[in-house]
Amino acid sequence: MTTSRSNRNIMAGGAPLAILTIAGPFVAGALGYSPSMGFLVGLGLGVAIALLVWLAGSR
């Protein structure tokens, strides 16, 4: 049986990154914008949230 030396909760920001990257083109298309623009905006927001989660988790 393995035991963990650290009892810290580890937070990951991969889920918002993936969800926003996939949802961005659909939302942009529904709003009448270019899906490629939605992809880039979703990717940017996902990266920003992932960085915030990573920075908050390192404290």
Protein Blocks (a to p, Z undefined) as FASTA:
>chain_A
ZZdfbfcdcddfklmmmmmmmmmmmmmmmnopafklmmmmmmmmmmmmmmmmmmmmmZZ
